[in-house]
Amino acid sequence: MQKQVLIAGGGIGGLAAALGGARAGWEVRLFERASEFTEVGAGVQIGPNVVRRLQAWGLQRALQAVAAFPERLQVRSALTGAELGALRLGATVIERYGAAYATIHRADLHGLLLDVARKSSLVHLNLNHRVERHAEQGGAVTVRLLRGDGTHIEVEGDALIGADGLRSGTRAQLLGEAPTRVSGHLAYRAVLRQNALPQALRSQQVTVWLGPGLHVVQYPLRRGELLNLVAIRHGRPPADLDSWDHGANAADLEAALAQTCTPLQDLIRTVPQLGDGWRLWPLLDRPPVAGPQEMARGLVALLGDAAHPMRPYLAQGAGMAIEDAAELEKSLAMHDLEVPLCLRRYALNRWQRNARVQARSQRNGAIFHASGLRRWGRDTAMRVLGERLLDQPWLYRG
């Protein structure tokens, strides 16, 4: 009989897991608690390690239709505006790593995966279904679901994948862990139409502005028609962390950037004038994964933010979820193995890489926001080493 995998969560990680499960020949039943499939947030960067996975899933043409493919990444001083270093992207990255470096709106990436899932006869998508708890018995896993009409049902499967995000209920039951860790960093996000910007502020490359206790990242989205802005600074999070998305006061960010260079301040000031304003997220994470037992136990495995939430300083949050799904596909395709062994193999092959990305992301945050002598050393090293310092072969080769 065909095995069934149950998936909690219909975000990027959940849909990628559904695609991986179906490609491995499993019947997939995905449960999303929201009433419709949506993806909040703004842009994401996906390196060649991720683009290769999407290509293997037949999504290259769809990706080209909605993403942007910057030719260059530059790092600039937020204080003076001077360029500190640069990394060639475009054809250089394709030659080195076999795939492009892309920037894409989260909603567009989510939409690519959702479209494929809807077309698969093996994937069954269920909205208004919240996974409340799970139990293993007799070689099967049963989940209790709360439906939108207030009724409960139980569904049985051969495996359960918790892809239910940062505040994963599946993780809480599986590992019994404490709440997420508050990083002390605040992220302000905005998306602007490029044709509404003054010509001097438009850009088709990735630019990272580094300043003491803060940094700003900008890059194109949607074939270059949009400009994504993310400003991250040190600060106290809002009191109500249970509300994930907060309206932000532009004056707070402008005050934090008051000592930065004129081009950066000009860009920041356009957001209230031309866009829908800033949206504020307090950044939360967990310590790096400590072993395979934190990603899979028995018939249950965790994927994406449910397993390894990370800070955005390596631009790999969505990418690691997609890599997880690709590895899950390989493991579930081993039909001669018992399901717990398949999931353990998945965890064994993923936990160390995820832990390394988590740790490096946290380390990068300290480097990005350095001040004093540490900032001087960072800037000097970047000017001297340039591309050798900015390239990430260990990451992009996968």
N, C-alpha and C positions, 0 to 999 in steps of 0.2 A: 504494500500500500504506500501511496505517496505521503511523505512526511509533511507536517504542518508546522510552520514557525509563526508565532504570534509576536507582534511588534507593538510596543507602547510608544506612541509619539509619531506625529506626522510632519516633523520639520525636515531640514536637509538631511540630518543623520538618519531619521526613521525611513524616509523615502529611499535613500541610498541603500539602507539595509534591506528594504523590500525588493529593490532591484537586484541586489546581490543574491538574496534568497531565491528569487524566481529563476535567476540565471543558473543557480545550482540545482534546479529541478524541484525545489520545495514549493508547496502551496503556501501562500503568504496571506495572513489576515492582520491588517494594520488597524490600530485603534487610536483615533485622535479625539481629544476631549473638546476641541473647539467646534463651532457649528459650520465652519468652512476652512478650507486650506489656505492659509495666508502665512507670510513670512515678514516679521517686523525687522526693523533695522535699516541699514543703508547698503554700503558697498562692502565687498570682500575682495582680497587679493588671492589668487590661486596660482601657485607656482607650477613649474613643469611636472613635479611629482604628482600633482593632483590632475592636471590637464591630461596626463597620460592615462589615468584611470578613466576619465570621461571619454577619451578617445576609444579605449578598449570596450566601453559600453555603447559605442556607436553614436556618441553625442557630439562629435567634432563639428559637423555642419550646423547643428542647432546652437552650439556654443559660439561659433563665428558670427551667427546672426544677431546675437544680443550682447556679446562682451566687447570690451576694448582690449587692445594689445599694445601697451606702451612700448616705445623703443628704448626708453632710458629711465633709470632711477637715479635721482640726485639727492644728496644730503646737503642742507644749508644751515648755517647758523641762524637761529631765530633772533639773535641780538643784532648781528651786523648784516645779515642777508648774504654773506659770502658763501660760495660753494666750498664744501669741505671734502667731498668725494663723489664719485659717480660709478654706476654699474650699467654696462650695456645690456639691454634686454633684446627684444625682437629676434632677429635672425641669429644673433650670438647665442642666446639661450637655447634656441631650437637646435643649433649645431652641437652645443655642449651636452644637452640633456634630453634631446629627442622630442621635445614638446615646447610650446610657447609659455610665456608668462602672461597671464590674463588678469583683468580686473572686471568685476561683474556685480551688478546689483543683486543683493540677497534674494529678492523676489524673483529675479530672472533665473538664478541658479535653482531655486526651489521649483520654479515652473518647468524647467527642463526635466527634472527628475519626476515631477508629478505627471507630466505628459506621458512619459515612458511607462510609469506605473499603471496609469489608466488604460493603456493599450495592451497590457499584459493579461492574458487569461488566467494566470496563476496568482495575480495580486487582487485582493479584495480590500477596498478602502472603506473604513467605517468612521463617519463623523459623529459628534455628540456621544462619544463613548470614552469615559474616563476609567483607566485601570486603577482600581482601588487596592487590590492586594492579589497575591498569587500563592499557590501551594503546589508542592510536588508530591505525587503519590503514584505508585504502581508504574513507574517509568513514563509518566506524563505530567505535564504542568497545567494547572487550572488557574484561570484568572477570573476574578470577580469584577464586573463592569457596571458602572453607573451610567445609565443612558440619559439623554437630554430630557426625557419625560418623567424622570425621577424613579424609574423602575430599575431593578438589578437583574442581570443575567450572568451566567457562568459559561465560559468557553474553555475547551480543552485543546491542547496542542502538544507537539513533541519538544518544543523549545520556546523560550521567551527571550526576546531581545529588548532590554530597556534602553530606548533612545528618547527618553522623556525629559531631557534637558538638565539644566543646572540644578534645579530643585527636584530631581528625580525621585518619585515615590518608589520606583522599582529598586533603585540603589539603597534607599533608606531601609527597605525591608530586607534586602539581600545582605547588606553590610552593617546595618545598624549604626551608621556614622553620624557625627555631629553636623551642624549646619555648615554652609560654605564659609570661606574665609574672606573677610573684608580687606581689600588691598590698600585702601587709603588713596586710590586714584579715581578720578571722575572723568568720564568720556562724554564729550559733547559732539553730536553728529548732525550733519546737515547735507543736503543734496541741492545743487543749484543747476539751472539750465545754462550751458556754456554761452549760448547766443544772447543771454541777458546780461552777461558780464562785460565790462570794458575789455577791449582787446588785450591789454597788458596783463590781465588777470586770468585769461583763458590758458588752459594747459592740456596737453595730451601725454604727459609723462607723469611718473610718480615722483613726488617731491616730499621729503621729510625735513621738517624744520625742528632743530634741536635747541632747547633752551634750559636754563636751570629750573628744575622742578616741573618741567612741562615739555610737550612736543606737539607738533601738528603734522598731519599727513594729508596730502591731497592727491587724487588720481581720477582719471576719466572713467565713466561708466556708459553703458548702452551705446556702443559704437562711437564713443567720444562725445555724445550729445549732452551728457550730464557731467558735473564735477562733484566728486565726493569729498567731503571735508570731515576730518576727525581731529578734535583737539583734546588732549588728555593732560590734566594737571593734578597735582597733589591737592587734596581737600577732604573735608568731612562729608560723608554721604548723607543724603536726606534721612530723616528719622524713620520714615516708613519704607523699609526695604522690601516689604511684601508686595508693594506696587513696583513692578520691574521697570516701568518706563515713566520718567518724570518730565514734565515741562520745565524748561530751563530759562533762567533770566540771562539774556545776552549781556547785560551789564556786568554780571559776575565774571564772565569769560573775558570781556574786554578789559576789565580791571586787572585780571591775572596776566594779560599780555601787554600791559601798558608800557613795559620797558623793551619790547621787541621792535624789530625794524619796521620801517614804514610799509614796504610791500606786503608783509604779513598782516599788519594791522588793517591795511586797506582791504585785503581779502576777507578778513574776519568781519569787518563792518558791513560787508555786502549781504551777509546772511539775513539779518532782520529786514533789509530793504527789498531783497529779491526772492527770498525763499519762504518756506513755511516756518522759519525759526529753528533754533537749536532744540534737539532732544537730548536729555541727559540720562546717562546710565552710570550708576556706581559699579565699578569693576569688582567682581567677585571671582574667586578661584578656589582650588584645593591644593594641598601639597602634591608633588609628583607621585604618580602611581608607584606603589612599593613592591608590587609583585603580581603575578598572573591571577592570584586569588582575589584581587580587587577588580578584575574585569570579567571573571566567569566563575561560577560555582554550580555544579550539578547541571540542571537543565536551563539555567538562566545566565545570560551574559549582558554586559553593559557596553554601550557604544557612544562615541561622541562626548558631548558635555556631561552626560550622565556618568561617564567613566573617568574623564580627565579634563574638566574645565580648565582653561588656561588664559593667561593674560594675552593681549593682542600684539605684543611687541615682536612677534616673529610672523604675524599674519598667517597663522596655520590652524585656527580653530575649526573652521569648516573643512579645511583640507584634511585634518587628521580624522574627522568623522567619515569622510569619503574613503580615505585609506583603510579605516576600520572595516567599512562595508566591503571593500575589495578583498580584504583578508578573510572576512566572514564567508564570502562567496566560495573561496578556495576550500575553507574548512568544511562547510556544509556539503560541498561536492564530494567529500570523501564518504561515500555511502556505505562502505564496508566497515566504518568505525561506529561505535556506539555514540549517541548524541553527546553525552558528557565529555567524551574524549575529543569530539569535533570542536566543542566550545572551548575546552582547555587548550587545544592546539591553537585556536584563534587567539586566546589570551596570551599564550606563550610567545606567539609571533608578533604581538602588538605592544605589550606593556612597556618594554624597555625603550622603544622608539617614542612612544607617547610621553614617557617620563622625561626623556631627554629634551623633547620639545617644550614640555612644561617648564623644566628647569632653565633652559636657555631663554625662554620668553621672559621669565622673571628677571634673569640676569640682564637681559637687554633693556628692561625698564630702568634699572639702576644706571646703566650706561647712557641711555637716551637723556635722562633727567639729571645728569651729573653737574656738579658745580665746582668752583675753585680749581685746585690743581688737577683733580680727576678730569674735569671738563677740558682743561688745557691738554692733558695727555691724550684724551680721546681725539680731540680735534687734530693734534699733531700726527697721531698714528693714522688717522683717516687721510690726511693730506699726503703722507708719505706712501702708504700702502694702497690707498684708493680701492680699486676693484678687487684686489686680493683679500681685503678685509670685508668687503660688502657681499661678496659671493658666498654661497652656502652649498658646496658640493655634497656634503654629508646629508643635507636635507633634500636637495632637488634630485639627487640620483635615486632616492627612495631606498 
